[in-house]
Structures are given as structure tokens and as C-alpha cells.
Amino acid sequence: MITVNCISCGESFLVSDETIGQQATCPACGKPVMVAAQEEEAEGPRAELSWEYVILSDFGRMGHVDEKRLNRIGRQGWELVSVFRESPDSHTCFYFKRRLQ
């Protein structure tokens, strides 16, 4: 069995190995999803990944987000995945993730 992640809704579901290279239908949203072979990592079969997330903002009690602060959380293993500002007058949100140990 292969775990497939729907890019439309984010749902994960299982399909048979015979489905590799074909499309499957997501049971949650009904959209087609291409089934690809799962890659193996150097140390063995791919393990299920778990992530934790943190959001920093330069607004209110979160305070100023500068290079020093970004470098500090980078050393803690956080990876910046997105920066969002709704309008030029609004605050900026910085979205980070890191793999759970």
C-alpha cells in the first residue's frame, strides 16, 4: 500500500501498489491525484514525517522580527516556509516549520 497526499485538500489516503503511475480519486474531495512511487531514504524506507509549526509576527507583543531573531530560530532547526503581509499597512507574519524528533 502507498500513502497518497491530495494536493487539493491535504487529505492522506492509501492506495494499492498497482496504482503507481495512475490517477486515484481523493475520498475526501473527489479530485484526481497522480500516484507516484514512494522514494526510499538512505537509511531505509521513508518514515512518516511529523512537523511542528510556529508563526512570528512583527505586530503587538511578538515585536520586531530582525536578522538576529531569525538566525536564532534557524539555529533551533526552524525553516522559514512563508512570509505573508495582507497589505502594505498591515503586519508581516513569518511561518516556520521543523521536523519533530
VMD Tcl script that builds the backbone (N, CA, C; Angstrom):
set m [mol new atoms 303]
animate dup $m
set s [atomselect $m all]
$s set {name element resname resid chain x y z} {
  {N N MET 1 A 0.843 -1.183 0.000}
  {CA C MET 1 A 0.000 0.000 0.000}
  {C C MET 1 A 0.887 1.245 0.000}
  {N N ILE 2 A 0.386 2.301 -0.627}
  {CA C ILE 2 A 1.101 3.570 -0.738}
  {C C ILE 2 A 0.231 4.677 -0.158}
  {N N THR 3 A 0.856 5.548 0.609}
  {CA C THR 3 A 0.146 6.713 1.127}
  {C C THR 3 A 0.213 7.826 0.096}
  {N N VAL 4 A -0.939 8.393 -0.220}
  {CA C VAL 4 A -1.035 9.483 -1.190}
  {C C VAL 4 A -1.582 10.709 -0.471}
  {N N ASN 5 A -1.015 11.863 -0.764}
  {CA C ASN 5 A -1.489 13.121 -0.192}
  {C C ASN 5 A -2.167 13.933 -1.286}
  {N N CYS 6 A -3.398 14.305 -1.067}
  {CA C CYS 6 A -4.153 15.101 -2.027}
  {C C CYS 6 A -3.645 16.545 -1.987}
  {N N ILE 7 A -3.251 17.075 -3.143}
  {CA C ILE 7 A -2.758 18.450 -3.180}
  {C C ILE 7 A -3.898 19.460 -3.145}
  {N N SER 8 A -5.109 19.015 -3.377}
  {CA C SER 8 A -6.256 19.921 -3.340}
  {C C SER 8 A -6.747 20.194 -1.929}
  {N N CYS 9 A -6.888 19.126 -1.112}
  {CA C CYS 9 A -7.461 19.308 0.224}
  {C C CYS 9 A -6.519 18.913 1.362}
  {N N GLY 10 A -5.387 18.260 1.048}
  {CA C GLY 10 A -4.435 17.875 2.076}
  {C C GLY 10 A -4.709 16.537 2.729}
  {N N GLU 11 A -5.785 15.862 2.353}
  {CA C GLU 11 A -6.143 14.563 2.931}
  {C C GLU 11 A -5.115 13.502 2.510}
  {N N SER 12 A -4.780 12.591 3.414}
  {CA C SER 12 A -3.915 11.448 3.115}
  {C C SER 12 A -4.781 10.201 3.047}
  {N N PHE 13 A -4.479 9.326 2.082}
  {CA C PHE 13 A -5.227 8.081 1.958}
  {C C PHE 13 A -4.333 7.012 1.343}
  {N N LEU 14 A -4.720 5.759 1.493}
  {CA C LEU 14 A -3.936 4.638 0.992}
  {C C LEU 14 A -4.489 4.131 -0.330}
  {N N VAL 15 A -3.563 3.717 -1.217}
  {CA C VAL 15 A -3.937 3.070 -2.477}
  {C C VAL 15 A -3.034 1.846 -2.649}
  {N N SER 16 A -3.413 0.946 -3.516}
  {CA C SER 16 A -2.610 -0.256 -3.743}
  {C C SER 16 A -1.380 0.077 -4.585}
  {N N ASP 17 A -0.366 -0.781 -4.490}
  {CA C ASP 17 A 0.868 -0.584 -5.249}
  {C C ASP 17 A 0.622 -0.598 -6.758}
  {N N GLU 18 A -0.411 -1.285 -7.198}
  {CA C GLU 18 A -0.715 -1.377 -8.625}
  {C C GLU 18 A -1.170 -0.029 -9.214}
  {N N THR 19 A -1.452 0.936 -8.359}
  {CA C THR 19 A -1.955 2.237 -8.802}
  {C C THR 19 A -0.819 3.196 -9.184}
  {N N ILE 20 A 0.444 2.812 -8.954}
  {CA C ILE 20 A 1.582 3.682 -9.271}
  {C C ILE 20 A 1.536 4.073 -10.745}
  {N N GLY 21 A 1.695 5.368 -11.000}
  {CA C GLY 21 A 1.676 5.891 -12.363}
  {C C GLY 21 A 0.284 6.195 -12.884}
  {N N GLN 22 A -0.734 5.956 -12.084}
  {CA C GLN 22 A -2.111 6.217 -12.489}
  {C C GLN 22 A -2.718 7.275 -11.574}
  {N N GLN 23 A -3.925 7.670 -11.891}
  {CA C GLN 23 A -4.631 8.622 -11.039}
  {C C GLN 23 A -5.570 7.884 -10.097}
  {N N ALA 24 A -5.635 8.403 -8.877}
  {CA C ALA 24 A -6.594 7.913 -7.885}
  {C C ALA 24 A -7.526 9.077 -7.574}
  {N N THR 25 A -8.650 8.782 -6.984}
  {CA C THR 25 A -9.603 9.819 -6.602}
  {C C THR 25 A -9.564 10.007 -5.100}
  {N N CYS 26 A -9.381 11.254 -4.682}
  {CA C CYS 26 A -9.352 11.549 -3.248}
  {C C CYS 26 A -10.728 11.263 -2.650}
  {N N PRO 27 A -10.799 10.462 -1.592}
  {CA C PRO 27 A -12.087 10.148 -0.983}
  {C C PRO 27 A -12.711 11.344 -0.260}
  {N N ALA 28 A -11.905 12.343 0.093}
  {CA C ALA 28 A -12.425 13.495 0.830}
  {C C ALA 28 A -13.030 14.550 -0.092}
  {N N CYS 29 A -12.320 14.874 -1.192}
  {CA C CYS 29 A -12.798 15.973 -2.044}
  {C C CYS 29 A -13.188 15.543 -3.451}
  {N N GLY 30 A -12.853 14.294 -3.822}
  {CA C GLY 30 A -13.231 13.780 -5.132}
  {C C GLY 30 A -12.332 14.219 -6.277}
  {N N LYS 31 A -11.245 14.927 -5.984}
  {CA C LYS 31 A -10.321 15.397 -7.032}
  {C C LYS 31 A -9.355 14.272 -7.410}
  {N N PRO 32 A -8.890 14.267 -8.680}
  {CA C PRO 32 A -7.906 13.259 -9.086}
  {C C PRO 32 A -6.532 13.591 -8.525}
  {N N VAL 33 A -5.795 12.538 -8.147}
  {CA C VAL 33 A -4.448 12.673 -7.604}
  {C C VAL 33 A -3.551 11.665 -8.310}
  {N N MET 34 A -2.407 12.135 -8.853}
  {CA C MET 34 A -1.462 11.234 -9.503}
  {C C MET 34 A -0.707 10.450 -8.430}
  {N N VAL 35 A -0.617 9.136 -8.612}
  {CA C VAL 35 A 0.059 8.275 -7.641}
  {C C VAL 35 A 1.480 8.033 -8.132}
  {N N ALA 36 A 2.455 8.477 -7.340}
  {CA C ALA 36 A 3.868 8.295 -7.668}
  {C C ALA 36 A 4.473 7.268 -6.726}
  {N N ALA 37 A 5.552 6.630 -7.185}
  {CA C ALA 37 A 6.263 5.684 -6.326}
  {C C ALA 37 A 6.885 6.444 -5.173}
  {N N GLN 38 A 6.854 5.861 -3.984}
  {CA C GLN 38 A 7.473 6.496 -2.829}
  {C C GLN 38 A 8.961 6.239 -2.876}
  {N N GLU 39 A 9.736 7.295 -2.632}
  {CA C GLU 39 A 11.189 7.179 -2.634}
  {C C GLU 39 A 11.660 6.592 -1.318}
  {N N GLU 40 A 12.828 5.950 -1.362}
  {CA C GLU 40 A 13.436 5.430 -0.148}
  {C C GLU 40 A 14.574 6.337 0.252}
  {N N GLU 41 A 14.710 6.579 1.551}
  {CA C GLU 41 A 15.811 7.365 2.067}
  {C C GLU 41 A 17.016 6.463 2.259}
  {N N ALA 42 A 18.193 7.057 2.440}
  {CA C ALA 42 A 19.432 6.307 2.552}
  {C C ALA 42 A 19.391 5.282 3.685}
  {N N GLU 43 A 18.759 5.622 4.806}
  {CA C GLU 43 A 18.766 4.718 5.947}
  {C C GLU 43 A 17.638 3.683 5.900}
  {N N GLY 44 A 16.788 3.699 4.913}
  {CA C GLY 44 A 15.735 2.699 4.831}
  {C C GLY 44 A 14.461 3.295 4.273}
  {N N PRO 45 A 13.343 2.586 4.409}
  {CA C PRO 45 A 12.085 3.079 3.877}
  {C C PRO 45 A 11.701 4.432 4.469}
  {N N ARG 46 A 11.019 5.183 3.680}
  {CA C ARG 46 A 10.599 6.522 4.103}
  {C C ARG 46 A 9.688 6.431 5.316}
  {N N ALA 47 A 10.036 7.167 6.347}
  {CA C ALA 47 A 9.232 7.186 7.573}
  {C C ALA 47 A 8.175 8.272 7.454}
  {N N GLU 48 A 7.111 8.110 8.160}
  {CA C GLU 48 A 6.067 9.131 8.206}
  {C C GLU 48 A 6.651 10.385 8.840}
  {N N LEU 49 A 6.496 11.526 8.171}
  {CA C LEU 49 A 7.039 12.777 8.674}
  {C C LEU 49 A 6.028 13.489 9.557}
  {N N SER 50 A 6.529 14.049 10.637}
  {CA C SER 50 A 5.696 14.866 11.514}
  {C C SER 50 A 6.387 16.208 11.677}
  {N N TRP 51 A 5.610 17.275 11.598}
  {CA C TRP 51 A 6.147 18.622 11.654}
  {C C TRP 51 A 5.496 19.401 12.786}
  {N N GLU 52 A 6.230 20.385 13.291}
  {CA C GLU 52 A 5.641 21.359 14.184}
  {C C GLU 52 A 5.852 22.723 13.537}
  {N N TYR 53 A 4.989 23.664 13.870}
  {CA C TYR 53 A 4.983 24.963 13.216}
  {C C TYR 53 A 5.001 26.088 14.239}
  {N N VAL 54 A 5.527 27.227 13.812}
  {CA C VAL 54 A 5.494 28.429 14.624}
  {C C VAL 54 A 5.293 29.619 13.684}
  {N N ILE 55 A 4.556 30.604 14.169}
  {CA C ILE 55 A 4.313 31.828 13.396}
  {C C ILE 55 A 4.843 32.998 14.206}
  {N N LEU 56 A 5.704 33.803 13.593}
  {CA C LEU 56 A 6.184 35.031 14.205}
  {C C LEU 56 A 5.534 36.202 13.487}
  {N N SER 57 A 5.267 37.254 14.217}
  {CA C SER 57 A 4.664 38.453 13.646}
  {C C SER 57 A 5.411 39.665 14.167}
  {N N ASP 58 A 5.490 40.702 13.352}
  {CA C ASP 58 A 6.143 41.931 13.800}
  {C C ASP 58 A 5.121 42.913 14.375}
  {N N PHE 59 A 4.012 42.380 14.883}
  {CA C PHE 59 A 2.928 43.193 15.425}
  {C C PHE 59 A 2.702 42.861 16.894}
  {N N GLY 60 A 2.389 43.856 17.683}
  {CA C GLY 60 A 1.991 43.642 19.073}
  {C C GLY 60 A 3.087 43.052 19.931}
  {N N ARG 61 A 2.714 42.096 20.786}
  {CA C ARG 61 A 3.654 41.537 21.753}
  {C C ARG 61 A 4.741 40.687 21.114}
  {N N MET 62 A 4.541 40.255 19.864}
  {CA C MET 62 A 5.556 39.448 19.186}
  {C C MET 62 A 6.798 40.287 18.903}
  {N N GLY 63 A 6.616 41.593 18.654}
  {CA C GLY 63 A 7.742 42.504 18.490}
  {C C GLY 63 A 8.408 42.431 17.134}
  {N N HIS 64 A 9.519 43.103 17.061}
  {CA C HIS 64 A 10.275 43.236 15.819}
  {C C HIS 64 A 10.941 41.919 15.424}
  {N N VAL 65 A 10.797 41.531 14.165}
  {CA C VAL 65 A 11.467 40.342 13.649}
  {C C VAL 65 A 12.643 40.830 12.810}
  {N N ASP 66 A 13.866 40.598 13.314}
  {CA C ASP 66 A 15.057 41.060 12.612}
  {C C ASP 66 A 15.985 39.884 12.316}
  {N N GLU 67 A 17.114 40.174 11.679}
  {CA C GLU 67 A 18.061 39.137 11.280}
  {C C GLU 67 A 18.560 38.328 12.480}
  {N N LYS 68 A 18.821 38.987 13.596}
  {CA C LYS 68 A 19.308 38.298 14.794}
  {C C LYS 68 A 18.284 37.271 15.287}
  {N N ARG 69 A 17.026 37.677 15.348}
  {CA C ARG 69 A 15.965 36.772 15.805}
  {C C ARG 69 A 15.773 35.618 14.822}
  {N N LEU 70 A 15.807 35.905 13.514}
  {CA C LEU 70 A 15.650 34.856 12.508}
  {C C LEU 70 A 16.804 33.857 12.573}
  {N N ASN 71 A 18.033 34.348 12.767}
  {CA C ASN 71 A 19.182 33.447 12.887}
  {C C ASN 71 A 19.071 32.565 14.129}
  {N N ARG 72 A 18.566 33.107 15.225}
  {CA C ARG 72 A 18.419 32.343 16.459}
  {C C ARG 72 A 17.449 31.173 16.266}
  {N N ILE 73 A 16.305 31.428 15.669}
  {CA C ILE 73 A 15.362 30.308 15.490}
  {C C ILE 73 A 15.831 29.358 14.398}
  {N N GLY 74 A 16.618 29.867 13.440}
  {CA C GLY 74 A 17.210 28.979 12.437}
  {C C GLY 74 A 18.158 27.978 13.069}
  {N N ARG 75 A 18.939 28.411 14.049}
  {CA C ARG 75 A 19.850 27.508 14.763}
  {C C ARG 75 A 19.078 26.476 15.579}
  {N N GLN 76 A 17.832 26.754 15.906}
  {CA C GLN 76 A 16.991 25.803 16.641}
  {C C GLN 76 A 16.340 24.788 15.706}
  {N N GLY 77 A 16.647 24.879 14.415}
  {CA C GLY 77 A 16.124 23.910 13.456}
  {C C GLY 77 A 14.882 24.349 12.698}
  {N N TRP 78 A 14.422 25.587 12.914}
  {CA C TRP 78 A 13.226 26.074 12.223}
  {C C TRP 78 A 13.582 26.502 10.806}
  {N N GLU 79 A 12.724 26.160 9.850}
  {CA C GLU 79 A 12.893 26.527 8.453}
  {C C GLU 79 A 11.770 27.488 8.067}
  {N N LEU 80 A 12.136 28.634 7.495}
  {CA C LEU 80 A 11.148 29.603 7.033}
  {C C LEU 80 A 10.482 29.058 5.783}
  {N N VAL 81 A 9.146 28.942 5.810}
  {CA C VAL 81 A 8.437 28.394 4.656}
  {C C VAL 81 A 7.564 29.424 3.954}
  {N N SER 82 A 7.226 30.527 4.647}
  {CA C SER 82 A 6.379 31.526 4.007}
  {C C SER 82 A 6.422 32.831 4.789}
  {N N VAL 83 A 6.256 33.925 4.053}
  {CA C VAL 83 A 6.110 35.253 4.647}
  {C C VAL 83 A 4.849 35.844 4.040}
  {N N PHE 84 A 3.990 36.409 4.888}
  {CA C PHE 84 A 2.715 36.931 4.399}
  {C C PHE 84 A 2.444 38.310 4.979}
  {N N ARG 85 A 2.071 39.228 4.099}
  {CA C ARG 85 A 1.621 40.560 4.507}
  {C C ARG 85 A 0.379 40.870 3.683}
  {N N GLU 86 A -0.732 41.063 4.356}
  {CA C GLU 86 A -2.013 41.268 3.683}
  {C C GLU 86 A -2.047 42.564 2.881}
  {N N SER 87 A -1.472 43.626 3.443}
  {CA C SER 87 A -1.432 44.916 2.746}
  {C C SER 87 A -0.181 45.656 3.202}
  {N N PRO 88 A 0.220 46.711 2.488}
  {CA C PRO 88 A 1.423 47.454 2.887}
  {C C PRO 88 A 1.339 48.038 4.297}
  {N N ASP 89 A 0.136 48.290 4.796}
  {CA C ASP 89 A -0.029 48.882 6.121}
  {C C ASP 89 A -0.206 47.853 7.234}
  {N N SER 90 A -0.279 46.570 6.904}
  {CA C SER 90 A -0.524 45.552 7.926}
  {C C SER 90 A 0.788 44.945 8.408}
  {N N HIS 91 A 0.680 44.103 9.433}
  {CA C HIS 91 A 1.865 43.438 9.969}
  {C C HIS 91 A 2.284 42.276 9.061}
  {N N THR 92 A 3.483 41.799 9.269}
  {CA C THR 92 A 4.031 40.690 8.498}
  {C C THR 92 A 4.070 39.451 9.375}
  {N N CYS 93 A 3.638 38.314 8.822}
  {CA C CYS 93 A 3.704 37.033 9.522}
  {C C CYS 93 A 4.769 36.164 8.858}
  {N N PHE 94 A 5.593 35.521 9.682}
  {CA C PHE 94 A 6.640 34.631 9.219}
  {C C PHE 94 A 6.276 33.221 9.679}
  {N N TYR 95 A 6.128 32.295 8.743}
  {CA C TYR 95 A 5.704 30.927 9.049}
  {C C TYR 95 A 6.909 29.990 8.962}
  {N N PHE 96 A 7.140 29.229 10.046}
  {CA C PHE 96 A 8.269 28.305 10.138}
  {C C PHE 96 A 7.783 26.896 10.433}
  {N N LYS 97 A 8.594 25.916 10.028}
  {CA C LYS 97 A 8.323 24.523 10.399}
  {C C LYS 97 A 9.637 23.853 10.723}
  {N N ARG 98 A 9.556 22.766 11.514}
  {CA C ARG 98 A 10.702 21.901 11.740}
  {C C ARG 98 A 10.180 20.502 12.005}
  {N N ARG 99 A 11.009 19.546 11.680}
  {CA C ARG 99 A 10.643 18.137 11.838}
  {C C ARG 99 A 10.629 17.783 13.320}
  {N N LEU 100 A 9.602 17.067 13.745}
  {CA C LEU 100 A 9.539 16.580 15.125}
  {C C LEU 100 A 10.547 15.465 15.310}
  {N N GLN 101 A 11.187 15.450 16.441}
  {CA C GLN 101 A 12.190 14.415 16.735}
  {C C GLN 101 A 11.530 13.194 17.339}
}
mol reanalyze $m
mol bondsrecalc $m
mol representation Tube
mol addrep $m
